[in-house]
């Protein structure tokens, strides 16, 4: 390389740096692709685990929701509709001052 004139050495250096730049970009894209793929695989596994753990309860709630929605959206039903709930979980009680403190400001 020392036998080449300075202009040619600089030209070769610029070409080498441009090639290295493209290689680094390609490597970064491959790393991001692998990271996204790994994240997707882990999320899919977590989803399957949750579905296996809570699937029956989820399906039960979805069937109840569908039944309620069908009644509410049925135009042939007139007047008031009474819906009985088999089970309900109570809301956690909150103090009255905690609910109204932000209104006092």
Number of C-alpha atoms within 10 A of each C-alpha: 8 6 7 9 9 11 9 12 14 12 11 13 12 12 12 11 12 12 11 12 12 11 12 12 11 12 12 12 12 12 12 12 12 12 12 12 12 12 12 12 12 12 12 12 12 12 12 13 12 11 14 10 11 11 13 11 11 12 12 11 12 12 12 13 12 12 11 13 11 11 15 12 9 10 8 7 10 7 5 6 9 6 9 6 7 5 6 6 5 6 6 6 6 8 8 8 8 8 9 10 9 8 6 5 5
